[in-house]
Each structure stands twice: as C-alpha cells, then as structure tokens.
Amino acid sequence: MHIGCRLKKLREEKNLSQKTVSIGIVSTSHYSNIENGRFEPSNEVLLLLAERLEVPSEYLHRIREENVEIQKYLMEYEMLIASSEGNIDSFLKKNHTKFIYIVSLKQEVMFNLLKYLEHLKFGRINEAQKHYVAEIACIPQKYIAEANLQMLEKYQYVTGLHHYYTRNYADSILHFKEALHLTKDELLSAKINYNIALALYQEHDYGTALNYTKKALGQYMDLHCWKQCGDCYNLVAALYLEQYKVDEAKKYIEKGFSIIADEMTGTLANLYHNLAIFYFIEKDFMQALEKVNRSLEVKKALEVGNLFATKKLKIEILFELEDFQAIQSCLGRLRKMASSDLEQAHLHKIDALLYYSMREYEQFERLMIHCTEVFLENKQWVDLKESSHHLALYYANQKKYKSAYMYQEYGIHAYRHIVMELKGGDEL
C-alpha cells in the first residue's frame, strides 16, 4: 500500500480536486501519478501536502513506521471486541485521540478491520457496511496479498462478513474459507465454520451446511462455549426442517433448550421460532401459535430489530386457523417491517391469499404473479413452488389452461431445485 492511497482518501474526504491539492506544490499530472503510486514524493513535497490537507506531517511521511504504543492499544481493542466483558465505548473514549491519525498504514488497516467487527458486535450492520466501503474496500489487493498472516486472516474474515450482509453468499463462502485456511485460533475457526454454514443455508445447500454446522458444534463444545453450542443446535434444527426431517429437527431443538435453559437470548427466541415451524409442519397449529408468540415475546424483550420472519410465520399459522381478523392486525404491523423487495413479495403473497378468500380474484392474480416473479428472481424455490401452485390452480379453474400449464412448469422447476438442495453434502 502506497502513500497515494492515503492522499486520495484525504483529498476525497475534503471534497478537493487534484488541482486544488497540488497547486503551488507539484503539477496536477505529477500529483495524479503520486496518488496512483507511479511516483514516490519527496519528504519536502509530503510536508507541503500535509499542510495543505491539514494533517500532521508524520501522517504522510512516516507511513511505514509502526508505533509500539498504538500496537498495544490495537491488541487491547481486539481483546475487548472478542470478549463478552469490558467496556469498548469507555476504552475508545479514553483513547480517542490515539486513533485519529494512525501513522502506520499497516496499523491503520488493522484498526479499520477491528472497527468493522466492533460495529457488528453491537448489531450496527448498516454502520459496519458503510465503514467497509469507506475504509476497507479501497485497500489495494496487491497490498492485501503482501500482508502478514494476521492481517490477511482478519481481512478475509471481515470481507466474508461484508459479502454475507450484502447477500453475496458465494463470495462470502470463498473469503471465509480463505480465513479458515489461515487461522490457527480454534475459536475463530469455529465462528468461521458456523458462518460458512449460515451462508450455505442461504444458498440452500442444506447438506453441506450441516457438515459445517456440526464441525462448529464440535469445536464450541471442546471450548465450552455453551451459548454458541445452542446456536449450532438451532441451526442444525433449521436445516433439518428445510429437509422435512422433523423428528431430527425436534431432537436438536430440545438439545438447544437444554443447553441454554431459560436464559433470555436471541438463541432462545430462535429455538421457539423453529419449534413453531415443527408444530406447523405437524399441523398442530395451536401449539405452533403458542410457540411463535413466545418467540415474539423474547425478541421484543431483547429489542431485536427485525421481527419480519417470525411475524410472517405467525400469519401463516393464523391462515391455517382461519383467524382473518388476527391476520389483518398482524399484517398492519408487518408492513412497517418490510425492508427489501423479497419481504415485500412475501407481503404481496399474503395479501393475494386474503383477496382470494374475499373472492377478489383480479387483485389475487396481480399480486400473486408479482410475488412469483420476485421469488423466481431471488431463487426462493419453496416460496416459488407454493405461489406457482396457487396460480396454476387458479388458472385451471378459470379454464386458462395455457397459463395454468406455465405456472405448473414453474412449480416443477422449483421442485427440482428443492430436491437438488436436499441432496446437498453428506451428513457427518
């Protein structure tokens, strides 16, 4: 990584042109070459540029000098992020000035990687993603390739997380695997295996996801990380539910409850959510409703931000109970939570079914077609199979056999993908 990267970032932060920064110091073309790494500026030029950009002079001309004191603070920062104890806010407030201008490029990169992990630790996903784009995405790949193992491991792990939250699951898995290959830390290895499993779950590769989840579970058990064991039990249960192996799923849900007891955590809420799915599949809708309500109670007590999936599950249960008044009440709250095209599509599907129950068939048709297209675009095969089935039956009843056949083909296409996903990796 060269000084040009830092100069460019400083200039863009201040909304200055290359001409404005370089005038009276060097020619604009020469300055452009400095930013692009073609020329190495003299100390005299760097001192003048530091004055122009209003930063300490050493921030530009001592970029390869690591500071022992800063290294100590970075190690403490990393430990606080990894720990469940300790006050990160108080640490950062106390040492704020130390991190404003970190002279060493290497130490500044490490600080920015740790800052991303700090944001995630406290659930600040949007802030983490913005930080990645502003501070990490601009790091040249050549610099990363030449970095030491510690930084390379951290970069691959953080980049895997970034891609996961942008829903680029294939790239997320690639970066996680790179980090897994580099790390010698057993706890981080367990986290990475679990994160790979989550990404594979999103990719619908349930068999391979089971492999990674059970690897993570074994590691967490050896490390006596019981909360994380509960998360693994819950994910295994979710994977078995996706494969309609309900008895296996129930077994792992019970293991999850036994390991975390009644501790009020997100894991407890997720276990209740999956238990509600179990009862839903078993057609015990009153039990399903009780468990989904318990999941919502725990999530609200914990002030969990996104309740969309659990609220949607509750509405699906209420449809089976034909409690349309309760559905309307839940639907109003659910509309305020939808934050993506896919979540909007799920809302359209619910609305379509409500219109169908009221015999408003044109509205049903319009909304069901729209959500089917979104499900197809997002490769949501189970949802696509269900919405296509509704449309195929509707058109068959309307004697529109060409349309019925088309949506029947959509359903078959979705079913084939579901079967392929169920055949994922081998179980451990």
Helices and strands as residue ranges (DSSP letters): H 3-13, H 18-22, H 28-35, H 43-53, H 58-61, H 68-82, H 88-94, G 96-99, H 105-121, H 125-131, I 132-136, H 141-145, H 149-165, H 169-182, H 186-202, H 206-222, H 226-242, H 246-260, H 266-281, H 285-301, H 308-321, H 324-335, H 341-357, H 361-377, H 381-397, H 401-422
